[in-house]
Amino acid sequence: MTDSRIPTARLGADGPEVGVQGLGCMGMSFGYGPSDTEASRATLERALELGVTLYDTADAYGAGENERFLSPFFKAHRDEVVVATKFALSIPPDDPTRRIIRNDAPYIREAVEASLRRLDLDMIDLYYMHRRDVNVPIEETVGVMADLVREGKVKQLGLSEVTGDELRAAQTVHPIAAVQSEWSLFSRDIEAGVVPAARELGVTLVPYSPLGRGFLTGSFANAEQDLTDGDFRRQQPRFTGDNAAANAALLAPVRALAEAHGATLGQIALAWVQQRARIHDLPVVPIPGTRKPTRVEENTGATGIVLTETELSALEPIAEKVAGDRYADMTFTSAGRE
């Protein structure tokens, strides 16, 4: 692995150039079972050395713990990194296992101040609405977010899991720099409405879970059997029971291309996502998550892999054959509202 830095892409129509691959930091504090703090800190540093500059977190990841964990790294490299965090998943004090979607003005203002305190920053570079509350007009929510920009608390605005029409409505209030949605060989529903809208409006696509939450790497075959009790993937339909077995069989063409390129399954899956930028003619900055320096080296290595049209065609049928939804409840996703 060389230390050459990865290429860059623009974040929004007028935003900064960021590494063409970002880093999802959730798993360092939440969701994927026990984490090694020192290994996670080393991963952050290694990612930056390789040109990864967009770092993604949220206030709901570990009830703010992920933001606190990342704060020293962000402060040490403030001029080199783009800090992205999110609001909308409120955690009731009496039940920390629940999440309530809130997009109302009082909550947004409370959430941004809390994130700024935990991050120990004066400004958030990219502030996302994490999930959409359909009871609050999106124009109203984005209006409050736009006020945060004018007040100097937020630099750019992002939305997560919105439909194409919701993105267009939001854009009438304030420019949206990025839309974050799941996009991978297993999850392509955003291509129908969200991707065309983003291209039309000059919005960068930030795919989360581009490795299918690790399933596309072949690191596990059945969440219930292979993952620890605290891993939230044990509750996701695609990774359990008969669905898991059916989906594992879909990795055969990915494995064949990995062997042909002398690459890993994950690198082929990421290369496919990175090439969506050319295919759909818009900036694409996936944010694979990892907690190991060797994995971030592997992931960034995928930016140098170019799949031929024939190879892309071999991967094309996978998504339509996937068994099970990406969440048990899809109403909170763009696909559930399209």
Secondary structure by P-SEA (a helix, b strand, c coil): cccbbbbbbbccccccccccbbbbccccccccccccaaaaaaaaaaaaaacccccccccccccaaaaaaaaaaaaaccccbbbbbbcccccccccccbbbbbccaaaaaaaaaaaaaaaccccccbbbcccccccccaaaaaaaaaaaaaaccccbbbbccccaaaaaaaaacccccccccccccccccccccaaaaaaaabbbbbbccccccccccccccccccccccccccccccccccaaaaaaaaaaaaaaaaaaaacccaaaaaaaaaaaccccccbbbbbbbbbccaaaaaaaaacccccccaaaaaaaccccccccccccccccccccccc
